[in-house]
Amino acid sequence: MDDRKPLPPTPVLETARLILRPLAETDIPTIQRIFPQWELVKHLGPQIPWPYPGDGAATNMAMCLDQRAKGEKFFWAITLKGDDTLRGRIDLWPFDGQRRDMRGFWLDPELWGQGLMMEAAEAVTAYAFEVLEWPFLYLSNSAKNVGSHRVKEKQGAVEIAREPFAYVSGPADKVTWILRREAWLARPAT
Ligand SMILES: CC(C)(COP(=O)(O)OP(=O)(O)OC[C@H]1O[C@@H](n2cnc3c(N)ncnc32)[C@H](O)[C@@H]1OP(=O)(O)O)[C@@H](O)C(=O)NCCC(=O)NCCS
């Protein structure tokens, strides 16, 4: 994994029900409308300002577009097929040699519990392992975040650490995982 090479442009990825397309500046009002919900942010890290400011989505978008322009990270808008409106986000970035976390995601609560994030996570993981040929993904979540935890388990990730961390909702254990390419490729068909 060459961490210094700029990443290629974010590709459009398609799943059975979703189109993952590059995040765009025009998504700002939608994000500002959906994102600031306690149930959505409570298990996220302390970099999320809370209460969420009125320019939170715009400030974050500027940072994302800058990181993407530098080839540091991928940012996808999660959309339902047939409707280009952003309904969630999934991000992916290479291992920097230190921070054991390489993916982030959130979904509009109206769409939870339908297997959609699993679908998005599988598409992004396929891109990381099959196209970029990364050997592993480090992943993490709050131990209290049952849905996010379950996505990692279902993908075949292995827990490697648990340590106290400060989330938006307060202290909780951070679970760190490694998902190896071989394990993911050998996962049972669903
Ligand atoms: C975590 C999140 C992305 C899950 O999205 P989702 O589309 O509802 O997840 P899926 O439907 O693909 O579910 C995947 C698995 O997790 C389980 N799951 C999802 N949410 C769950 C919950 N709240 N409680 C228990 N299990 C849950 C599902 O049942 C499924 O497992 P199964 O197939 O064995 O039944 C969504 O809840 C979310 O956006 N949360 C807020 C943001 C966040 O926490 N992001 C992750 C930070 S690490």
The ligand as an SDF file (V2000), in Angstrom:
LIG
                    3D

 48 50  0  0  0  0  0  0  0  0999 V2000
  -24.5560    2.4680   11.6460 C   0  0  0  0  0  0  0  0  0  0  0  0
  -25.4840    2.7090   10.4410 C   0  0  0  0  0  0  0  0  0  0  0  0
  -24.6670    3.2520    9.2900 C   0  0  0  0  0  0  0  0  0  0  0  0
  -26.1140    1.3690   10.0490 C   0  0  0  0  0  0  0  0  0  0  0  0
  -26.8490    1.5960    8.8370 O   0  0  0  0  0  0  0  0  0  0  0  0
  -28.0110    0.5900    8.3600 P   0  0  0  0  0  0  0  0  0  0  0  0
  -28.2170    0.7950    6.9000 O   0  0  0  0  0  0  0  0  0  0  0  0
  -29.1680    0.7090    9.2710 O   0  0  0  0  0  0  0  0  0  0  0  0
  -27.2940   -0.8170    8.6070 O   0  0  0  0  0  0  0  0  0  0  0  0
  -27.7360   -2.1730    7.8940 P   0  0  0  0  0  0  0  0  0  0  0  0
  -29.2180   -2.1630    7.7330 O   0  0  0  0  0  0  0  0  0  0  0  0
  -26.8900   -2.3880    6.6880 O   0  0  0  0  0  0  0  0  0  0  0  0
  -27.3920   -3.2310    9.0160 O   0  0  0  0  0  0  0  0  0  0  0  0
  -26.2270   -4.0140    9.0590 C   0  0  0  0  0  0  0  0  0  0  0  0
  -26.3430   -4.9750   10.2180 C   0  0  0  0  0  0  0  0  0  0  0  0
  -26.3750   -4.2480   11.4530 O   0  0  0  0  0  0  0  0  0  0  0  0
  -27.5800   -4.5080   12.1430 C   0  0  0  0  0  0  0  0  0  0  0  0
  -28.0180   -3.2540   12.7430 N   0  0  0  0  0  0  0  0  0  0  0  0
  -28.0950   -2.0450   12.1480 C   0  0  0  0  0  0  0  0  0  0  0  0
  -28.5230   -1.1200   13.0320 N   0  0  0  0  0  0  0  0  0  0  0  0
  -28.7130   -1.7830   14.2040 C   0  0  0  0  0  0  0  0  0  0  0  0
  -29.1330   -1.3880   15.5070 C   0  0  0  0  0  0  0  0  0  0  0  0
  -29.4260   -0.1070   15.7830 N   0  0  0  0  0  0  0  0  0  0  0  0
  -29.2210   -2.3170   16.4600 N   0  0  0  0  0  0  0  0  0  0  0  0
  -28.9130   -3.6040   16.2060 C   0  0  0  0  0  0  0  0  0  0  0  0
  -28.4800   -4.0470   14.9890 N   0  0  0  0  0  0  0  0  0  0  0  0
  -28.4060   -3.1430   14.0130 C   0  0  0  0  0  0  0  0  0  0  0  0
  -28.5410   -4.9860   11.1030 C   0  0  0  0  0  0  0  0  0  0  0  0
  -29.5740   -5.7580   11.6690 O   0  0  0  0  0  0  0  0  0  0  0  0
  -27.6340   -5.7770   10.1860 C   0  0  0  0  0  0  0  0  0  0  0  0
  -27.2990   -7.0350   10.7530 O   0  0  0  0  0  0  0  0  0  0  0  0
  -28.0990   -8.3760   10.3500 P   0  0  0  0  0  0  0  0  0  0  0  0
  -28.0150   -8.4830    8.8540 O   0  0  0  0  0  0  0  0  0  0  0  0
  -27.3810   -9.4270   11.0910 O   0  0  0  0  0  0  0  0  0  0  0  0
  -29.5110   -8.1760   10.8050 O   0  0  0  0  0  0  0  0  0  0  0  0
  -26.5850    3.7180   10.8060 C   0  0  0  0  0  0  0  0  0  0  0  0
  -27.2290    3.2810   11.9650 O   0  0  0  0  0  0  0  0  0  0  0  0
  -26.0750    5.1260   11.0320 C   0  0  0  0  0  0  0  0  0  0  0  0
  -25.9780    5.9280   10.0950 O   0  0  0  0  0  0  0  0  0  0  0  0
  -25.7320    5.4600   12.2960 N   0  0  0  0  0  0  0  0  0  0  0  0
  -25.2750    6.8120   12.6360 C   0  0  0  0  0  0  0  0  0  0  0  0
  -23.8880    7.1080   12.1110 C   0  0  0  0  0  0  0  0  0  0  0  0
  -22.8610    6.1340   12.6290 C   0  0  0  0  0  0  0  0  0  0  0  0
  -22.9360    5.7220   13.7650 O   0  0  0  0  0  0  0  0  0  0  0  0
  -21.8970    5.7700   11.7700 N   0  0  0  0  0  0  0  0  0  0  0  0
  -20.8460    4.8320   12.0910 C   0  0  0  0  0  0  0  0  0  0  0  0
  -19.7980    5.4260   12.9000 C   0  0  0  0  0  0  0  0  0  0  0  0
  -18.5350    4.2100   13.3400 S   0  0  0  0  0  0  0  0  0  0  0  0
  1  2  1  0
  2  3  1  0
  2  4  1  0
  2 36  1  0
  4  5  1  0
  5  6  1  0
  6  7  2  0
  6  8  1  0
  6  9  1  0
  9 10  1  0
 10 11  2  0
 10 12  1  0
 10 13  1  0
 13 14  1  0
 14 15  1  0
 15 16  1  0
 15 30  1  0
 16 17  1  0
 17 18  1  0
 17 28  1  0
 18 19  1  0
 18 27  1  0
 19 20  2  0
 20 21  1  0
 21 22  1  0
 21 27  2  0
 22 23  1  0
 22 24  2  0
 24 25  1  0
 25 26  2  0
 26 27  1  0
 28 29  1  0
 28 30  1  0
 30 31  1  0
 31 32  1  0
 32 33  2  0
 32 34  1  0
 32 35  1  0
 36 37  1  0
 36 38  1  0
 38 39  2  0
 38 40  1  0
 40 41  1  0
 41 42  1  0
 42 43  1  0
 43 44  2  0
 43 45  1  0
 45 46  1  0
 46 47  1  0
 47 48  1  0
M  END
$$$$
